[in-house]
Amino acid sequence: MSLGYAEKLSYRDDLGGQLGEPEIFDKAEALAANAQHLADMVRASHAVIVFTGAGISTACGIPDFRGPNGVWTMQRAGKPLPKARCSFTTATPSLTHMAIAELVRRGKVTRVVSQNVDGLHLRSGIPRDKLAELHGNCFAERCPSCKKEYIRDFEIETVGFKRTGRRCAEMECKGRLKDFILDWEDALPEDELTASEEAASAADLAICLGTSLQITPACDLPLRTPKAGGQLVIVNLQKTPKDKKAALLIRGKADEVMRAVMKSLQIPVPAFVRQDTFLLHISQRSGSGRGISLEARVSSRHGPECTMPLVQSMDISFLDHDTLRPGKLRTQPFVLTRLLPCPGTYRMAVTINLVDAIEADNRRVERTFSIEALATHHDHSGSGDGASQRRKRQKITTSQTEEITVTTQEVKFEL
């Protein structure tokens, strides 16, 4: 579940700041006027920095934390936690995520600073060097030795910069990887914080979207822009402690505001298209005397030990060879072993069945691969004068790896 992140954190009774403040909505006319004002400010700006919080991901089906029905609000009230409509793994970026990504691509937004750990900014296409993730990323792990970061397609199992059990893939390193997710008492990553401070001071417009601006030091970063002579805009449904510093306050949902802004700017919001890659490993071994031993294994591109959260089951069959029993694989790891009776060409059909959270049109992936089965080799050797020739069967092993890249999610946005 998406709430798995919150459940992994150390329990804390004091959650800091205000919880459950009432939401305020601008009337339609005021919302339209304010969105137009924001569009004019963006149009006139040369360097925009965007700060985001949990409020921009509620449209994706992920609950916020401090809203009237937020995770921390419900926890403090002793009530059941809100249910997520999807997991972080299958969540798709919102219109706001994709609009920000397009503004970054066009050079209008110079940096995005987020307190979210859901990974949706990276998924939207924002380059890593344009993004600061102050509280980490549930899909990221880092090598403390060489500083290399790995973005996975599965949620990391731990929080608090703990070892994940995997190692760095750099040949000269092989360091022990750690998660990149803050626990309550962890300090903000220094590299992310420093870059954010510099970008906020250099920007002429700071836009805060869906953040209550209550937790330090993150909440103070947007103030660097007006202190340096720029302007601050806050788009949030609840009051924030920084409202008095804002040149413009907008009480509306992030998607509604950003749709109006992009329409005014005449910039289309790009569609979100997600592609996932799986690896098919095929190995053969001859020399058993009974045939050719074949193993087909479908695994994560991140490594054979890594889970594939999008894959529910798999079917593998051999076309034109009715004597080879098809395999119905229902649990990971997905491995099929068969004994091929003789050398030759075998066509193997692989069907990957994705989880129900994926749209029906993309849920079934079918691919066909050709395999050249090994020929069995022999050599003849003798020992001593007049000795009979002995036939020795050689064991031969070969392997091949095929990439299976599929489009798993597609979302279009209308202005």
Wavefront OBJ file of the C-alpha trace (Angstrom):
o trace
v 0.000 0.000 0.000
v 1.037 3.634 -0.383
v 0.656 4.018 3.349
v 3.439 1.491 3.769
v 5.886 4.403 3.831
v 4.153 5.986 6.825
v 3.978 2.636 8.579
v 7.735 2.115 8.175
v 8.564 5.341 9.997
v 9.415 5.282 13.673
v 6.325 5.948 15.791
v 6.108 9.559 16.862
v 3.407 11.031 19.037
v 4.422 14.630 18.359
v 3.897 15.081 14.620
v 4.677 18.809 14.690
v 2.642 21.677 13.272
v -1.101 21.913 12.777
v -3.184 18.966 11.658
v -6.627 18.831 10.113
v -7.038 22.531 9.408
v -10.203 23.224 7.376
v -9.846 23.531 3.632
v -10.675 26.823 1.956
v -11.817 27.070 -1.667
v -11.729 30.229 -3.769
v -14.954 30.912 -5.639
v -14.835 30.040 -9.308
v -14.383 33.645 -10.475
v -11.621 34.337 -7.968
v -9.885 31.045 -8.779
v -9.884 31.840 -12.496
v -8.536 35.338 -11.886
v -5.826 34.115 -9.548
v -4.759 31.378 -11.947
v -4.512 33.977 -14.715
v -2.426 36.176 -12.428
v -0.101 33.251 -11.736
v 0.207 32.541 -15.461
v 1.189 36.174 -16.045
v 3.812 35.913 -13.306
v 5.246 32.745 -14.822
v 5.294 34.319 -18.270
v 7.240 37.337 -16.976
v 9.713 35.310 -14.923
v 13.128 34.125 -16.012
v 13.868 31.591 -13.264
v 10.991 29.807 -11.509
v 11.492 27.412 -8.608
v 8.637 25.085 -7.623
v 8.137 23.626 -4.142
v 5.732 20.697 -3.843
v 4.068 18.755 -1.045
v 1.619 15.910 -0.588
v -1.271 18.006 -1.934
v -0.191 17.525 -5.547
v -0.369 13.723 -5.229
v -3.895 13.428 -3.821
v -5.200 13.511 -7.405
v -3.090 10.391 -8.007
v -4.927 8.488 -5.273
v -2.309 9.023 -2.540
v -3.603 10.533 0.750
v -1.972 13.655 2.141
v -0.699 13.899 5.717
v -2.100 17.061 7.321
v -5.422 17.562 5.552
v -8.783 17.019 7.275
v -8.528 13.310 6.430
v -4.758 13.101 6.218
v -2.605 10.268 7.540
v -1.194 12.173 10.503
v -4.553 13.826 11.195
v -6.290 10.455 11.467
v -3.433 8.968 13.484
v -3.607 11.731 16.080
v -7.399 11.380 16.277
v -7.083 7.630 16.815
v -9.152 6.951 13.706
v -8.514 4.463 10.874
v -5.931 5.726 8.407
v -7.227 6.834 5.002
v -7.170 4.238 2.263
v -5.035 4.803 -0.807
v -6.582 4.209 -4.227
v -3.298 2.826 -5.497
v 0.208 1.958 -4.403
v 3.252 4.142 -4.981
v 4.344 1.483 -7.471
v 1.336 1.862 -9.770
v 0.550 5.549 -9.144
v 0.666 7.758 -12.234
v 1.733 11.427 -12.192
v -1.016 14.005 -12.026
v -1.622 16.886 -14.428
v 0.381 19.051 -12.029
v 3.362 16.690 -12.124
v 3.356 16.619 -15.915
v 2.836 20.387 -16.221
v 5.841 21.030 -13.990
v 7.903 18.555 -16.014
v 7.018 20.387 -19.236
v 7.956 23.771 -17.725
v 11.279 22.261 -16.672
v 11.818 20.894 -20.180
v 11.196 24.328 -21.663
v 13.654 25.960 -19.239
v 11.046 28.082 -17.473
v 11.330 26.151 -14.183
v 14.959 25.874 -13.126
v 14.483 23.560 -10.150
v 11.810 21.510 -8.386
v 12.074 20.988 -4.627
v 9.780 18.332 -3.202
v 8.989 16.928 0.215
v 7.231 13.955 -1.394
v 8.747 10.477 -1.353
v 6.400 8.896 -3.912
v 8.841 9.213 -6.810
v 6.250 10.784 -9.116
v 8.385 13.763 -10.115
v 11.067 11.480 -11.503
v 8.406 9.306 -13.088
v 6.999 12.398 -14.818
v 10.309 12.901 -16.584
v 12.029 15.641 -14.567
v 15.805 15.160 -14.872
v 17.462 14.164 -11.608
v 19.764 17.193 -11.650
v 16.724 19.497 -11.739
v 15.031 17.861 -8.755
v 15.691 17.958 -5.016
v 13.910 15.297 -2.967
v 14.321 16.651 0.548
v 12.678 13.710 2.323
v 14.021 11.075 -0.031
v 12.434 8.690 -2.489
v 10.787 5.351 -1.751
v 12.269 3.920 -4.953
v 15.848 5.114 -4.485
v 18.897 3.612 -2.868
v 22.370 5.090 -2.743
v 25.899 3.870 -2.404
v 27.601 5.629 0.527
v 31.016 4.879 -0.999
v 30.776 6.234 -4.563
v 27.480 8.183 -4.132
v 25.818 6.479 -7.115
v 22.022 6.490 -6.919
v 19.792 3.680 -8.177
v 16.118 4.291 -9.000
v 14.152 1.051 -8.768
v 10.686 0.068 -9.979
v 9.876 -1.435 -6.567
v 9.612 0.236 -3.173
v 12.720 -0.027 -1.041
v 12.064 -2.162 2.022
v 13.558 0.140 4.693
v 13.664 3.790 5.799
v 16.242 5.786 7.737
v 19.310 5.214 5.511
v 19.591 1.531 6.393
v 21.364 -1.108 4.351
v 19.071 -2.721 1.796
v 21.055 -5.914 1.278
v 22.061 -5.007 -2.274
v 25.450 -3.844 -3.481
v 26.644 -1.122 -5.823
v 27.017 -2.356 -9.398
v 30.116 -0.272 -10.087
v 32.986 -2.702 -10.625
v 35.489 -0.670 -8.599
v 33.089 -0.093 -5.731
v 30.638 -2.845 -4.756
v 29.588 -0.762 -1.721
v 26.614 -1.718 0.421
v 23.560 0.241 -0.733
v 21.318 2.163 1.667
v 17.775 3.426 1.284
v 17.278 7.115 0.564
v 14.256 7.804 2.778
v 14.308 9.992 5.876
v 12.966 8.804 9.197
v 11.706 11.377 11.684
v 15.031 12.238 13.273
v 17.152 12.138 10.115
v 18.684 15.333 8.780
v 17.853 16.471 5.275
v 20.395 15.309 2.685
v 23.049 17.994 2.541
v 23.508 17.920 -1.225
v 19.772 18.289 -1.878
v 19.396 21.066 0.702
v 22.365 23.109 -0.507
v 21.252 22.974 -4.133
v 17.729 24.017 -3.101
v 18.977 26.978 -1.087
v 21.044 28.230 -4.007
v 18.218 27.787 -6.510
v 15.677 29.537 -4.266
v 17.938 32.558 -3.823
v 18.564 32.768 -7.578
v 14.888 32.466 -8.610
v 12.658 35.440 -9.350
v 9.467 33.441 -8.689
v 8.816 30.683 -6.143
v 5.605 28.652 -6.447
v 4.493 26.434 -3.569
v 1.997 23.758 -4.589
v 0.133 21.541 -2.127
v 2.401 22.039 0.866
v 1.411 23.242 4.345
v 4.878 24.801 4.834
v 5.079 23.734 8.477
v 8.167 21.575 8.859
v 11.591 23.167 9.092
v 13.980 23.613 7.431
v 12.071 22.819 4.236
v 9.341 25.367 4.944
v 11.859 28.232 5.062
v 13.400 27.560 1.664
v 10.726 29.369 -0.426
v 11.270 32.543 1.625
v 14.744 32.881 0.133
v 13.178 34.007 -3.145
v 11.305 37.090 -1.836
v 14.278 37.917 0.393
v 16.393 38.086 -2.753
v 13.879 40.356 -4.490
v 11.637 37.762 -6.141
v 8.002 36.842 -5.545
v 6.320 34.013 -3.647
v 3.060 32.297 -4.652
v 1.302 29.754 -2.433
v -1.308 27.364 -3.853
v -2.814 25.370 -0.996
v -6.257 24.545 0.343
v -5.220 25.208 3.941
v -3.680 28.255 5.571
v 0.094 28.110 5.981
v 2.447 29.964 8.365
v 4.027 31.688 5.344
v 0.858 33.144 3.825
v 1.740 36.716 4.811
v 4.948 36.497 2.795
v 3.133 35.576 -0.418
v 2.478 38.009 -3.251
v -0.378 35.742 -4.348
v -2.471 33.193 -2.443
v -4.610 30.689 -4.311
v -7.065 28.396 -2.515
v -7.674 25.663 -5.037
v -6.674 22.177 -6.032
v -3.284 22.022 -7.686
v -4.588 20.337 -10.847
v -7.316 22.940 -11.369
v -4.856 25.789 -10.945
v -2.133 24.305 -13.142
v -4.618 23.382 -15.877
v -5.718 27.019 -16.064
v -2.117 28.260 -15.939
v -0.957 25.988 -18.763
v -3.999 26.901 -20.853
v -3.212 30.586 -20.440
v 0.437 29.972 -21.325
v -0.739 27.964 -24.353
v 1.546 25.115 -23.346
v 0.038 21.620 -23.701
v 0.486 19.175 -20.852
v 2.296 16.098 -22.195
v 0.819 12.648 -21.842
v 2.368 10.311 -19.315
v 3.714 7.109 -20.835
v 5.382 4.522 -18.672
v 7.543 1.743 -20.014
v 8.885 -1.168 -18.006
v 11.604 -3.615 -18.941
v 11.922 -7.246 -17.875
v 14.732 -9.639 -18.708
v 14.327 -13.111 -20.188
v 17.353 -15.303 -19.493
v 17.584 -18.530 -21.494
v 20.298 -21.049 -20.674
v 20.986 -24.453 -22.200
v 23.125 -27.363 -21.167
v 23.797 -30.439 -23.233
v 25.637 -33.608 -22.388
v 23.201 -35.325 -20.076
v 22.615 -38.073 -22.603
v 18.862 -37.563 -22.432
v 18.545 -34.314 -24.343
v 19.179 -30.609 -23.898
v 18.333 -29.045 -20.556
v 16.742 -25.606 -20.933
v 15.984 -23.021 -18.262
v 13.921 -19.879 -18.959
v 13.865 -17.242 -16.247
v 12.109 -13.856 -16.338
v 13.553 -11.400 -13.842
v 13.803 -7.746 -12.921
v 16.210 -5.521 -14.817
v 17.551 -4.520 -11.405
v 18.822 -8.010 -10.678
v 17.584 -11.586 -10.363
v 16.972 -11.217 -6.627
v 14.747 -8.147 -7.024
v 10.960 -8.371 -7.000
v 8.780 -7.389 -9.971
v 5.746 -5.723 -8.362
v 3.902 -5.217 -11.648
v 4.005 -8.894 -12.643
v 1.232 -11.152 -11.379
v 1.935 -14.366 -13.277
v 3.546 -15.758 -16.392
v 2.834 -18.402 -19.039
v 5.491 -19.998 -21.234
v 4.755 -22.420 -24.052
v 6.589 -23.935 -27.030
v 5.002 -23.394 -30.413
v 5.154 -26.263 -32.905
v 6.242 -28.680 -30.162
v 3.161 -30.178 -28.558
v 5.257 -32.693 -26.630
v 6.766 -29.904 -24.503
v 4.430 -29.133 -21.653
v 3.581 -25.398 -21.236
v 4.391 -23.745 -17.930
v 2.014 -21.697 -15.796
v 4.141 -19.707 -13.354
v 2.189 -18.080 -10.534
v 4.850 -17.016 -8.026
v 8.217 -15.305 -8.243
v 10.887 -16.240 -9.178
v 9.443 -17.132 -12.575
v 11.557 -20.070 -13.752
v 10.694 -22.819 -16.237
v 12.880 -25.862 -16.901
v 12.295 -28.280 -19.742
v 14.233 -31.047 -21.507
v 14.451 -30.418 -25.254
v 14.517 -33.739 -27.089
v 16.856 -32.807 -29.924
v 18.805 -29.926 -31.519
v 16.950 -27.484 -33.730
v 14.887 -24.327 -33.637
v 12.254 -23.913 -30.934
v 9.778 -21.042 -30.784
v 8.943 -20.058 -27.253
v 5.896 -17.911 -26.461
v 6.090 -15.822 -23.284
v 2.985 -14.198 -21.804
v 3.434 -11.770 -18.893
v 0.250 -11.061 -16.926
v 0.469 -7.735 -15.105
v -1.351 -6.791 -11.907
v -4.954 -5.603 -11.970
v -3.887 -2.013 -11.208
v -2.592 -1.768 -14.778
v -5.235 -0.820 -17.348
v -6.781 -3.798 -19.096
v -5.394 -2.878 -22.542
v -1.822 -3.098 -21.225
v -2.272 -5.935 -18.743
v -1.291 -8.838 -21.020
v 2.126 -8.831 -22.692
v 2.929 -11.439 -25.356
v 6.294 -12.057 -26.972
v 7.744 -14.881 -29.085
v 11.415 -15.862 -29.135
v 13.395 -18.317 -31.247
v 15.870 -20.622 -29.567
v 18.525 -22.580 -31.372
v 18.888 -25.715 -29.282
v 22.413 -26.967 -28.835
v 23.786 -29.781 -30.912
v 25.442 -32.472 -28.849
v 29.173 -32.721 -29.581
v 31.360 -35.764 -29.152
v 35.028 -36.478 -29.356
v 36.823 -39.791 -29.775
v 39.967 -40.604 -27.832
v 41.967 -43.738 -27.368
v 44.371 -44.955 -24.732
v 47.289 -47.269 -25.607
v 48.075 -49.405 -28.669
v 45.051 -51.176 -30.078
v 42.773 -49.714 -27.443
v 39.199 -49.284 -28.489
v 38.008 -45.760 -29.105
v 36.009 -44.285 -26.262
v 33.194 -41.964 -27.000
v 33.033 -39.012 -24.643
v 30.138 -36.687 -24.531
v 31.064 -33.044 -23.983
v 28.932 -30.801 -21.783
v 28.213 -27.488 -23.452
v 26.475 -24.537 -21.788
v 25.153 -21.427 -23.547
v 22.971 -18.535 -22.461
v 21.188 -15.576 -23.988
v 19.339 -12.603 -22.536
v 16.412 -10.849 -24.189
v 14.883 -7.543 -23.086
v 11.105 -7.312 -22.906
v 10.119 -3.638 -22.909
v 6.426 -2.841 -22.659
v 4.213 0.194 -22.271
v 2.402 -0.356 -18.991
v 0.615 2.957 -18.390
v -0.645 5.830 -20.525
v -2.496 8.943 -19.316
v -3.524 11.922 -21.456
v -4.404 15.364 -20.097
v -6.814 17.874 -21.593
v -6.701 21.604 -20.895
l 1 2 3 4 5 6 7 8 9 10 11 12 13 14 15 16 17 18 19 20 21 22 23 24 25 26 27 28 29 30 31 32 33 34 35 36 37 38 39 40 41 42 43 44 45 46 47 48 49 50 51 52 53 54 55 56 57 58 59 60 61 62 63 64 65 66 67 68 69 70 71 72 73 74 75 76 77 78 79 80 81 82 83 84 85 86 87 88 89 90 91 92 93 94 95 96 97 98 99 100 101 102 103 104 105 106 107 108 109 110 111 112 113 114 115 116 117 118 119 120 121 122 123 124 125 126 127 128 129 130 131 132 133 134 135 136 137 138 139 140 141 142 143 144 145 146 147 148 149 150 151 152 153 154 155 156 157 158 159 160 161 162 163 164 165 166 167 168 169 170 171 172 173 174 175 176 177 178 179 180 181 182 183 184 185 186 187 188 189 190 191 192 193 194 195 196 197 198 199 200 201 202 203 204 205 206 207 208 209 210 211 212 213 214 215 216 217 218 219 220 221 222 223 224 225 226 227 228 229 230 231 232 233 234 235 236 237 238 239 240 241 242 243 244 245 246 247 248 249 250 251 252 253 254 255 256 257 258 259 260 261 262 263 264 265 266 267 268 269 270 271 272 273 274 275 276 277 278 279 280 281 282 283 284 285 286 287 288 289 290 291 292 293 294 295 296 297 298 299 300 301 302 303 304 305 306 307 308 309 310 311 312 313 314 315 316 317 318 319 320 321 322 323 324 325 326 327 328 329 330 331 332 333 334 335 336 337 338 339 340 341 342 343 344 345 346 347 348 349 350 351 352 353 354 355 356 357 358 359 360 361 362 363 364 365 366 367 368 369 370 371 372 373 374 375 376 377 378 379 380 381 382 383 384 385 386 387 388 389 390 391 392 393 394 395 396 397 398 399 400 401 402 403 404 405 406 407 408 409 410 411 412 413 414 415
